[in-house]
Amino acid sequence: MPAAAKTPRRRSPVVSRHYGGVSPEERRQQRRAKLLAAGLQVFGTRGAQRSTIRDICVEAGLTERYFYESFKSLGELFDAVYAQVNDELMHAVVAAVSRIPPQAMPLIETGLTVFFSTMRDDPRRAQVLLIDGNSGTYAQLRKAGEAARGYSKLMLDFATVLYPGAKEQGLDVDILVTGLTGMTIHIATSWYRDGFRTPLETVLHNNLFAYRSITEWVQQAGAGSVESGRPAAAGPGGGRN
């Protein structure tokens, strides 16, 4: 008689276990949060070019297996750290300016105070946002690029309040925002590289001088615009050619 066919052995289903009341997904999220915190510490103190996955894992107290559970590469972790730091900065700026009247200079001064204070109070954030985020260390900074575009969008939203009717005056708000933002970032970067030796009040005062000059020029241009809608003033001082 033919041998009886053996019944295939069924594999036991993988059971996701809870430990200490914490689900596997919650543990994974906790490990990811540790990697993000470690990324800020390592990138922010050593710089992205001198950081390794091993450095991150040692700082987080995790093995490389858990690193790759959340991130495909060191560049992807940097993207995530950059985006998180930038989002936190933008939320802090929005929270601060939302508590004051929508007037040009108070808005500008409040936003810049939050920005410069954040860089000074946690230099790791300055390293990530101002140095490594603009250095091209990694070929693909997808989330970093998205964060930068989000910051530009935030500044444009502010500009509609700061410079109402600018378009009718022949002014390009995009150009104004690009120039002012670039100036602020350059000042902050130089300040960071110099070890924040110059007092915050001095940095803020000099940065505000440029914003105040442009704001006054826009206001004067609106008051003295010609029929074409272009500003009558030719420069920040309000003089004519």
C-alpha positions as CSV (number, residue, x, y, z in Angstrom):
1,M,0.0,0.0,0.0
2,P,1.2,3.5,-0.8
3,A,2.5,5.5,2.2
4,A,0.0,7.9,3.5
5,A,0.6,11.4,2.4
6,K,2.0,13.6,5.1
7,T,0.0,16.6,6.1
8,P,2.0,19.8,5.6
9,R,3.2,21.2,8.9
10,R,1.6,24.6,9.4
11,R,3.8,27.4,10.6
12,S,2.7,29.2,13.6
13,P,1.7,32.8,12.9
14,V,4.1,35.5,14.0
15,V,2.6,37.1,17.1
16,S,3.4,40.7,17.8
17,R,3.9,40.8,21.5
18,H,3.3,43.7,23.9
19,Y,6.1,44.3,26.4
20,G,5.3,46.4,29.4
21,G,2.0,47.5,27.8
22,V,3.8,48.9,24.8
23,S,2.9,47.6,21.3
24,P,5.6,46.8,18.7
25,E,4.6,49.8,16.6
26,E,5.0,52.1,19.7
27,R,8.4,50.6,20.3
28,R,9.4,51.2,16.7
29,Q,8.3,54.9,17.0
30,Q,10.3,55.2,20.2
31,R,13.4,53.9,18.5
32,R,12.8,56.3,15.6
33,A,12.5,59.2,18.0
34,K,15.8,58.1,19.6
35,L,17.5,58.1,16.2
36,L,16.2,61.6,15.4
37,A,17.4,62.9,18.7
38,A,20.8,61.2,18.2
39,G,20.9,62.6,14.6
40,L,20.4,66.2,15.9
41,Q,23.2,65.6,18.5
42,V,25.7,64.0,16.1
43,F,25.0,66.2,13.0
44,G,24.7,69.3,15.2
45,T,28.1,68.8,17.0
46,R,30.2,67.0,14.4
47,G,28.7,68.1,11.1
48,A,27.1,65.9,8.5
49,Q,30.3,65.2,6.6
50,R,32.0,63.8,9.7
51,S,29.1,61.7,11.0
52,T,28.5,58.0,10.4
53,I,25.7,55.5,11.0
54,R,27.8,54.0,13.8
55,D,28.0,57.4,15.5
56,I,24.3,57.7,15.4
57,C,23.7,54.2,16.8
58,V,26.1,54.7,19.6
59,E,24.5,58.0,20.5
60,A,21.0,56.4,20.4
61,G,22.0,53.3,22.2
62,L,20.7,51.1,19.4
63,T,22.1,48.6,16.9
64,E,22.4,49.2,13.2
65,R,19.6,46.8,12.7
66,Y,17.3,49.2,14.3
67,F,18.7,52.1,12.3
68,Y,17.7,50.4,9.1
69,E,14.3,49.7,10.5
70,S,13.5,53.4,10.2
71,F,15.9,54.9,7.7
72,K,17.5,53.6,4.5
73,S,20.6,55.8,4.7
74,L,22.4,58.4,6.7
75,G,21.1,61.0,4.2
76,E,17.5,60.0,4.8
77,L,18.0,60.5,8.5
78,F,19.5,63.9,7.9
79,D,16.5,64.8,5.8
80,A,14.2,63.9,8.7
81,V,16.3,65.8,11.3
82,Y,16.4,68.9,9.0
83,A,12.7,68.8,8.4
84,Q,11.9,68.3,12.1
85,V,14.2,71.2,13.2
86,N,12.9,73.5,10.5
87,D,9.2,72.6,11.3
88,E,9.8,73.4,15.0
89,L,11.4,76.7,14.1
90,M,8.5,77.7,11.9
91,H,5.9,76.7,14.5
92,A,7.8,78.8,17.1
93,V,7.8,81.8,14.7
94,V,4.1,81.4,13.9
95,A,3.1,81.0,17.5
96,A,5.1,84.2,18.5
97,V,3.8,86.4,15.7
98,S,0.2,85.2,16.2
99,R,0.1,86.9,19.6
100,I,0.8,90.4,18.3
101,P,-1.0,92.9,16.0
102,P,-0.4,92.5,12.2
103,Q,1.9,95.5,11.9
104,A,5.0,95.4,9.8
105,M,7.9,96.1,12.2
106,P,6.5,94.3,15.3
107,L,5.9,91.2,13.2
108,I,9.4,91.3,11.7
109,E,11.1,92.0,15.0
110,T,9.2,89.2,16.8
111,G,9.9,86.7,14.0
112,L,13.6,87.6,13.8
113,T,14.0,87.4,17.6
114,V,12.7,83.9,17.6
115,F,14.9,82.9,14.7
116,F,18.2,84.3,16.0
117,S,17.4,83.2,19.6
118,T,16.8,79.6,18.4
119,M,20.1,79.5,16.5
120,R,22.0,80.9,19.5
121,D,20.3,78.9,22.2
122,D,20.9,75.6,20.4
123,P,23.9,75.8,18.0
124,R,23.1,72.2,16.9
125,R,20.1,73.6,15.0
126,A,22.3,76.3,13.4
127,Q,24.7,73.6,12.2
128,V,21.9,71.5,10.7
129,L,19.8,74.4,9.2
130,L,22.5,76.9,8.2
131,I,25.6,74.8,7.4
132,D,24.8,71.2,6.5
133,G,21.4,72.0,5.0
134,N,22.9,74.3,2.5
135,S,26.2,72.5,1.8
136,G,25.0,69.7,-0.5
137,T,26.6,67.1,1.7
138,Y,24.0,64.6,0.5
139,A,22.9,64.6,-3.1
140,Q,19.2,64.2,-2.3
141,L,17.9,66.4,0.4
142,R,14.2,65.8,-0.5
143,K,12.7,66.7,2.9
144,A,15.2,69.5,3.5
145,G,14.1,71.0,0.2
146,E,10.5,70.7,1.1
147,A,11.2,72.4,4.4
148,A,13.0,75.2,2.7
149,R,10.0,75.7,0.4
150,G,7.7,75.7,3.4
151,Y,9.7,78.4,5.0
152,S,9.6,80.5,1.8
153,K,5.9,80.0,1.7
154,L,5.6,81.2,5.3
155,M,7.7,84.3,4.5
156,L,5.5,85.1,1.5
157,D,2.4,84.8,3.6
158,F,3.9,87.4,6.0
159,A,4.9,89.6,3.1
160,T,1.3,90.0,2.1
161,V,0.7,91.5,5.5
162,L,3.9,93.5,5.6
163,Y,3.7,94.9,2.0
164,P,0.0,95.2,1.0
165,G,-0.5,96.5,-2.5
166,A,3.2,95.9,-3.4
167,K,2.2,94.3,-6.7
168,E,0.2,97.4,-7.7
169,Q,3.3,99.5,-7.0
170,G,5.3,97.5,-9.4
171,L,7.2,95.5,-6.7
172,D,7.9,91.8,-6.9
173,V,7.2,90.3,-3.4
174,D,9.1,87.1,-4.3
175,I,12.3,89.1,-5.0
176,L,11.8,91.1,-1.8
177,V,11.3,87.9,0.3
178,T,14.2,86.1,-1.4
179,G,16.6,89.0,-0.7
180,L,15.6,89.6,2.8
181,T,15.6,85.9,3.7
182,G,19.0,85.5,2.1
183,M,20.4,88.4,4.1
184,T,19.0,87.1,7.4
185,I,20.4,83.6,6.8
186,H,23.8,84.9,5.8
187,I,24.0,87.1,8.9
188,A,22.9,84.1,11.1
189,T,25.5,81.9,9.4
190,S,28.3,84.3,10.0
191,W,27.1,84.8,13.6
192,Y,27.2,81.1,14.2
193,R,30.7,80.7,12.6
194,D,31.9,83.5,14.9
195,G,30.7,81.6,18.0
196,F,27.8,84.1,18.6
197,R,30.3,86.6,20.0
198,T,28.2,89.6,18.9
199,P,25.3,90.3,21.3
200,L,21.9,89.2,20.1
201,E,20.6,92.8,20.4
202,T,23.3,94.1,18.0
203,V,22.7,91.4,15.4
204,L,18.9,92.0,15.6
205,H,19.3,95.8,15.5
206,N,21.4,95.7,12.3
207,N,19.2,93.1,10.6
208,L,16.1,95.1,11.5
209,F,17.6,98.3,10.0
210,A,17.4,96.7,6.5
211,Y,13.9,95.5,7.0
212,R,12.8,98.9,8.3
213,S,14.4,100.7,5.4
214,I,12.6,98.5,2.8
215,T,9.3,98.7,4.7
216,E,9.5,102.5,4.8
217,W,10.4,102.6,1.1
218,V,7.4,100.4,0.2
219,Q,5.1,102.7,2.3
220,Q,6.5,105.8,0.7
221,A,6.3,104.3,-2.8
222,G,2.6,103.5,-2.2
223,A,2.0,107.1,-1.1
224,G,3.8,108.6,-4.0
225,S,3.2,106.1,-6.8
226,V,2.6,107.4,-10.3
227,E,-0.3,106.5,-12.7
228,S,1.6,103.5,-14.0
229,G,1.5,102.0,-10.6
230,R,5.3,101.9,-10.3
231,P,6.9,103.5,-7.2
232,A,8.0,107.1,-7.4
233,A,10.9,106.5,-5.0
234,A,14.0,105.0,-6.6
235,G,15.7,103.5,-3.5
236,P,15.5,102.8,0.2
237,G,16.1,106.4,1.0
238,G,13.1,107.5,-1.0
239,G,15.1,109.8,-3.3
240,R,14.6,110.2,-7.0
241,N,17.1,109.7,-9.8
